[in-house]
Amino acid sequence: MKLNWRAVLGIALSAGFLWWVLRDVSPSEVWANARAADPALLLVSIVCATLVFPIRARRWRTILSPIEDRIPFGPLWRSTAIGMMVNNVVPARVGEIARAYALTRERPSIAFSASFASLAVDRVFDAVIVMLLLLVALLDPAFPSEKTAIGQRVANTLGIGTLFAAALLTFLYLLVFLPERIITLYEWFARRVAPKLEARGRNVLLAFAAGLGVLRSPRRFAEVFWWALLHWLVMGFSFWTGFKAFGIDVSYQAALLVQGVIVVGVALPQAPGFFGVFEAAAKWTLVGVYGVDAGRAVSWAIAYHFLTFIPITAIGAYYFVRLGMHFRDLGAQTERPPAAAGLGPSASQ
């Protein structure tokens, strides 16, 4: 797959972040801290980090249930692993395309457009849950309130985070229950500001609205919310046990805060595998907010990132080969214009 300007920018940013992370920490110190880490706790941390992917696959099953009910777990799990593997080794974050495409290869009854739209819903739930857990971490009585978080003082961050989560959920529900009005409003706006984007944006909104069928059912919404919450609580536990393995004595709420800042950070353009941005976000939070020794914080970030990178990448690569997939197939998918998955009964029940 060809490199575009976004991929080049991402690689450059990752390199810059890695330089910042390592400028005051020597490789020998990182290696020494990694060797001294508690292997049992580190193993628990790695297992938990890998476990979140089957949890994500199970959540995806509920998101897709308005389109096809009771999808077997196997195709969902294999597609999720493939998507993460592709994100780890290919620039430009085509892992979501790979995930949607892998599922349609195993389940031809699910259109690619519907599969891809469902992943947007998946990521929105991620954003809402991570933001809520970030707020929980900031409300911890042990949080150093004199510090800043994400460029703002704690009170400001709480307000911004609450407004963001509320606005996101409001937009989702408007798109679920009033899709025609939202799309008409978008067309009116695009026609005056960027006419060339009108048709493409309309198709994207139609496909997204089709994938939001899960939100029409309070039961399905609660189920997806639960699996998303479990995902990020387990991921936070993985961080926390990793901290303990490296002798970093902070609370579980601190792990939730580190997790939230990393999730915000990896939204930036970056190299495959999130290297550089992950370490910089972890260092900034652990050192800047909690006063952890820089060498210990950086050692955890590098070792944890590398050790959790290996299992899911290897699993995803195995399934990628087993399904007979090729990277050129993903390139073809990226060039396809977004298609509306339809707003009929099968997509909106």
C-alpha positions as CSV (number, residue, x, y, z in Angstrom):
1,M,0.0,0.0,0.0
2,K,1.2,3.5,-0.9
3,L,2.3,6.1,1.6
4,N,0.3,9.3,1.4
5,W,1.0,12.6,3.1
6,R,-0.9,11.7,6.2
7,A,1.1,8.5,6.7
8,V,4.4,10.4,6.2
9,L,3.2,13.1,8.7
10,G,2.3,10.4,11.2
11,I,5.7,8.7,10.9
12,A,7.4,12.1,11.4
13,L,5.3,12.9,14.5
14,S,5.9,9.5,16.0
15,A,9.7,9.9,15.5
16,G,9.5,13.4,17.1
17,F,7.6,12.0,20.1
18,L,10.0,9.1,20.6
19,W,12.9,11.6,20.6
20,W,11.1,13.6,23.3
21,V,10.4,10.5,25.3
22,L,14.0,9.3,25.2
23,R,15.9,12.5,25.4
24,D,16.4,12.3,29.2
25,V,16.2,8.5,29.6
26,S,19.0,6.2,28.5
27,P,18.3,2.8,26.7
28,S,20.3,1.1,29.4
29,E,18.0,2.5,32.1
30,V,15.0,1.2,30.2
31,W,16.5,-2.2,29.8
32,A,17.5,-2.4,33.5
33,N,14.0,-1.4,34.7
34,A,12.4,-4.0,32.3
35,R,14.7,-6.8,33.6
36,A,13.8,-5.9,37.2
37,A,10.0,-5.9,36.5
38,D,7.8,-8.5,38.3
39,P,7.3,-11.2,35.6
40,A,4.0,-12.5,37.1
41,L,2.4,-9.1,37.3
42,L,3.7,-8.3,33.8
43,L,2.1,-11.5,32.5
44,V,-1.2,-10.6,34.0
45,S,-1.0,-7.2,32.4
46,I,-0.3,-8.7,29.0
47,V,-3.1,-11.2,29.2
48,C,-5.6,-8.6,30.2
49,A,-4.5,-6.3,27.4
50,T,-5.0,-9.1,24.9
51,L,-8.4,-10.1,26.5
52,V,-9.9,-6.8,25.5
53,F,-10.0,-7.8,21.8
54,P,-12.4,-10.8,22.4
55,I,-14.5,-8.4,24.5
56,R,-14.6,-5.9,21.6
57,A,-15.6,-8.7,19.2
58,R,-18.5,-9.7,21.5
59,R,-19.6,-6.0,21.7
60,W,-19.5,-5.8,17.9
61,R,-22.0,-8.8,17.7
62,T,-24.6,-6.7,19.6
63,I,-23.9,-3.6,17.4
64,L,-24.5,-5.7,14.3
65,S,-27.6,-7.5,15.7
66,P,-30.1,-5.2,13.9
67,I,-28.5,-6.2,10.6
68,E,-28.0,-9.9,11.3
69,D,-28.9,-11.5,14.6
70,R,-26.7,-14.1,16.4
71,I,-23.6,-13.8,14.3
72,P,-21.2,-16.6,15.4
73,F,-18.4,-15.3,17.6
74,G,-15.6,-16.8,15.5
75,P,-15.8,-14.5,12.5
76,L,-16.2,-11.4,14.7
77,W,-13.1,-12.4,16.8
78,R,-11.0,-13.2,13.7
79,S,-12.0,-9.9,12.0
80,T,-11.2,-7.9,15.1
81,A,-7.7,-9.5,15.5
82,I,-7.0,-8.9,11.8
83,G,-8.1,-5.2,12.1
84,M,-5.7,-4.6,15.0
85,M,-2.9,-6.4,13.3
86,V,-3.3,-4.2,10.2
87,N,-3.3,-1.1,12.4
88,N,-0.1,-2.3,14.0
89,V,1.8,-2.8,10.7
90,V,0.3,-0.5,8.1
91,P,0.2,3.3,8.0
92,A,-2.9,5.4,7.6
93,R,-5.0,3.3,10.0
94,V,-6.7,1.0,7.5
95,G,-7.3,-1.5,10.3
96,E,-10.9,-0.6,10.5
97,I,-11.3,-1.2,6.8
98,A,-9.5,-4.6,7.2
99,R,-11.8,-5.5,10.1
100,A,-15.0,-4.7,8.1
101,Y,-13.7,-6.4,5.0
102,A,-12.6,-9.6,6.8
103,L,-16.1,-10.0,8.3
104,T,-17.8,-9.6,4.9
105,R,-15.5,-12.3,3.5
106,E,-16.7,-14.8,6.2
107,R,-20.3,-13.4,6.3
108,P,-21.3,-12.3,2.8
109,S,-24.8,-11.6,4.1
110,I,-23.4,-8.5,5.8
111,A,-22.7,-5.7,3.3
112,F,-19.3,-4.0,3.6
113,S,-21.0,-0.6,4.0
114,A,-23.0,-1.9,7.0
115,S,-20.0,-3.6,8.5
116,F,-17.9,-0.5,8.2
117,A,-20.7,1.8,9.5
118,S,-21.0,-0.4,12.6
119,L,-17.4,0.3,13.5
120,A,-18.1,4.0,13.7
121,V,-20.7,3.2,16.4
122,D,-18.1,1.0,18.1
123,R,-15.6,3.8,18.2
124,V,-18.2,6.3,19.5
125,F,-19.0,4.1,22.4
126,D,-15.2,3.9,23.0
127,A,-15.0,7.7,23.1
128,V,-18.0,8.0,25.5
129,I,-16.8,5.3,28.0
130,V,-13.1,6.5,28.0
131,M,-14.3,10.1,28.6
132,L,-16.5,8.9,31.5
133,L,-13.7,6.9,33.1
134,L,-11.4,9.9,32.6
135,L,-13.8,12.0,34.6
136,V,-14.0,9.3,37.3
137,A,-10.2,9.5,37.5
138,L,-10.2,13.2,37.8
139,L,-12.8,13.0,40.6
140,D,-10.5,10.7,42.7
141,P,-9.8,12.5,46.0
142,A,-6.2,11.5,45.7
143,F,-5.9,13.3,42.3
144,P,-3.3,16.1,42.5
145,S,-5.8,18.9,42.0
146,E,-3.1,21.6,41.6
147,K,-2.0,19.9,38.4
148,T,-3.4,20.3,35.0
149,A,-4.8,17.6,32.8
150,I,-5.0,17.7,29.0
151,G,-4.0,21.3,29.0
152,Q,-6.6,22.5,31.4
153,R,-7.1,22.7,35.2
154,V,-9.2,19.9,36.6
155,A,-12.4,21.9,36.9
156,N,-12.2,23.0,33.3
157,T,-11.4,19.5,32.1
158,L,-14.4,18.1,33.9
159,G,-16.7,20.6,32.2
160,I,-15.2,20.0,28.8
161,G,-15.3,16.3,29.1
162,T,-18.9,16.3,30.3
163,L,-20.0,18.6,27.5
164,F,-18.2,16.5,24.9
165,A,-19.8,13.2,26.1
166,A,-23.3,14.8,26.2
167,A,-22.9,16.4,22.8
168,L,-21.7,13.1,21.3
169,L,-24.7,11.1,22.6
170,T,-27.1,13.9,21.6
171,F,-25.8,13.8,18.0
172,L,-26.1,10.0,17.9
173,Y,-29.7,10.1,19.0
174,L,-30.6,12.8,16.6
175,L,-29.1,10.8,13.8
176,V,-30.9,7.7,14.9
177,F,-34.4,9.2,15.2
178,L,-34.2,12.1,12.9
179,P,-31.8,11.0,10.1
180,E,-33.7,12.8,7.3
181,R,-33.6,16.2,9.1
182,I,-29.9,15.8,10.0
183,I,-29.0,14.9,6.4
184,T,-31.1,17.7,5.0
185,L,-29.4,20.2,7.3
186,Y,-26.0,18.8,6.2
187,E,-26.9,19.1,2.5
188,W,-28.1,22.7,3.1
189,F,-24.8,23.6,4.8
190,A,-22.5,21.7,2.4
191,R,-24.2,23.2,-0.7
192,R,-23.2,26.7,0.6
193,V,-19.8,25.9,2.0
194,A,-18.4,22.9,0.1
195,P,-20.6,21.7,-2.7
196,K,-18.2,19.0,-3.9
197,L,-18.5,17.2,-0.5
198,E,-22.3,17.2,-0.5
199,A,-22.9,13.9,-2.1
200,R,-20.0,12.1,-0.4
201,G,-21.0,13.5,3.1
202,R,-24.6,12.5,2.5
203,N,-23.6,8.9,1.8
204,V,-21.4,8.8,4.9
205,L,-24.2,10.0,7.1
206,L,-26.6,7.5,5.5
207,A,-24.2,4.6,6.1
208,F,-23.5,5.8,9.7
209,A,-27.3,6.1,10.4
210,A,-27.8,2.6,9.2
211,G,-25.1,1.3,11.6
212,L,-26.8,3.1,14.5
213,G,-29.7,0.7,14.6
214,V,-28.5,-0.6,17.9
215,L,-29.4,2.7,19.6
216,R,-33.1,2.3,18.8
217,S,-33.3,-0.5,21.4
218,P,-32.7,0.4,25.0
219,R,-31.8,-3.2,25.7
220,R,-29.2,-3.3,22.9
221,F,-27.8,0.1,23.9
222,A,-27.3,-1.1,27.5
223,E,-25.7,-4.3,26.3
224,V,-23.2,-2.4,24.1
225,F,-22.5,0.1,26.9
226,W,-21.8,-2.8,29.3
227,W,-19.3,-4.5,27.0
228,A,-17.6,-1.2,26.2
229,L,-17.4,-0.4,29.9
230,L,-15.9,-3.9,30.6
231,H,-13.4,-3.5,27.8
232,W,-12.0,-0.3,29.2
233,L,-12.1,-1.4,32.8
234,V,-10.1,-4.5,31.9
235,M,-7.7,-2.3,29.9
236,G,-7.3,0.0,32.9
237,F,-6.5,-3.0,35.1
238,S,-3.9,-4.1,32.5
239,F,-2.2,-0.7,32.8
240,W,-2.4,-0.8,36.6
241,T,-0.9,-4.2,37.0
242,G,1.8,-3.2,34.6
243,F,2.5,-0.1,36.8
244,K,2.8,-2.4,39.8
245,A,5.2,-4.7,37.9
246,F,7.5,-1.7,37.4
247,G,7.2,-0.5,40.9
248,I,5.0,2.5,40.0
249,D,2.8,3.1,43.0
250,V,-0.3,4.9,41.8
251,S,-4.0,4.1,42.1
252,Y,-6.3,2.3,39.7
253,Q,-7.9,5.7,39.0
254,A,-4.5,6.9,37.8
255,A,-4.4,4.0,35.4
256,L,-7.8,5.2,34.0
257,L,-6.4,8.7,33.6
258,V,-3.3,7.5,31.8
259,Q,-5.5,5.3,29.6
260,G,-7.7,8.3,28.7
261,V,-4.8,10.6,27.8
262,I,-3.3,7.8,25.6
263,V,-6.6,7.3,23.8
264,V,-6.8,11.0,23.1
265,G,-3.2,11.1,22.1
266,V,-3.4,8.2,19.6
267,A,-6.1,10.2,17.7
268,L,-3.2,12.1,16.2
269,P,-1.5,11.0,13.0
270,Q,1.2,8.5,13.8
271,A,3.3,5.6,12.6
272,P,1.8,2.1,12.6
273,G,1.3,0.5,16.1
274,F,0.9,3.9,17.8
275,F,4.6,4.0,18.7
276,G,5.9,7.3,19.9
277,V,2.5,8.9,20.7
278,F,1.6,6.1,23.2
279,E,4.9,6.6,25.0
280,A,4.7,10.4,25.0
281,A,1.2,10.4,26.4
282,A,2.1,7.9,29.1
283,K,5.2,9.9,30.1
284,W,3.4,13.2,30.1
285,T,0.7,11.9,32.4
286,L,2.8,9.7,34.8
287,V,5.6,12.2,35.2
288,G,3.8,15.5,34.7
289,V,0.6,14.7,36.8
290,Y,1.7,12.0,39.2
291,G,5.4,12.8,39.7
292,V,6.6,9.3,38.7
293,D,10.3,9.0,38.0
294,A,10.8,9.6,34.3
295,G,13.0,6.6,33.8
296,R,10.5,4.2,35.4
297,A,7.6,5.7,33.5
298,V,9.3,5.5,30.1
299,S,10.5,2.0,30.9
300,W,6.9,0.9,31.6
301,A,5.6,2.6,28.5
302,I,8.1,1.0,26.1
303,A,8.1,-2.5,27.6
304,Y,4.3,-2.6,28.0
305,H,3.7,-1.3,24.5
306,F,6.1,-3.8,22.9
307,L,5.0,-6.8,24.9
308,T,1.2,-6.2,24.3
309,F,1.9,-5.4,20.6
310,I,3.2,-8.9,20.0
311,P,0.3,-11.3,20.8
312,I,-2.6,-9.6,18.9
313,T,-0.3,-8.8,16.0
314,A,0.7,-12.5,15.7
315,I,-2.9,-13.7,16.1
316,G,-4.2,-11.2,13.6
317,A,-1.4,-12.2,11.1
318,Y,-2.3,-15.9,11.4
319,Y,-6.0,-15.2,10.7
320,F,-5.1,-12.8,7.8
321,V,-3.1,-15.6,6.1
322,R,-5.6,-18.3,7.0
323,L,-8.5,-16.3,5.3
324,G,-6.4,-15.7,2.2
325,M,-6.4,-11.9,2.5
326,H,-4.0,-9.6,0.8
327,F,-3.0,-6.0,1.5
328,R,-3.9,-5.0,-2.1
329,D,-7.5,-6.0,-1.3
330,L,-7.5,-3.4,1.5
331,G,-6.1,-0.8,-0.9
332,A,-9.1,-1.4,-3.2
333,Q,-11.5,-1.0,-0.3
334,T,-10.0,2.4,0.7
335,E,-10.7,3.7,-2.8
336,R,-14.4,2.8,-2.7
337,P,-16.7,5.7,-2.0
338,P,-18.8,5.2,1.2
339,A,-22.1,3.7,0.3
340,A,-25.4,4.0,2.2
341,A,-26.2,0.8,3.9
342,G,-29.9,1.6,3.7
343,L,-32.3,2.8,6.3
344,G,-34.8,0.0,5.9
345,P,-36.2,-2.3,8.6
346,S,-33.1,-4.6,8.6
347,A,-30.8,-1.7,9.6
348,S,-33.0,0.2,12.0
349,Q,-35.0,-2.3,14.1
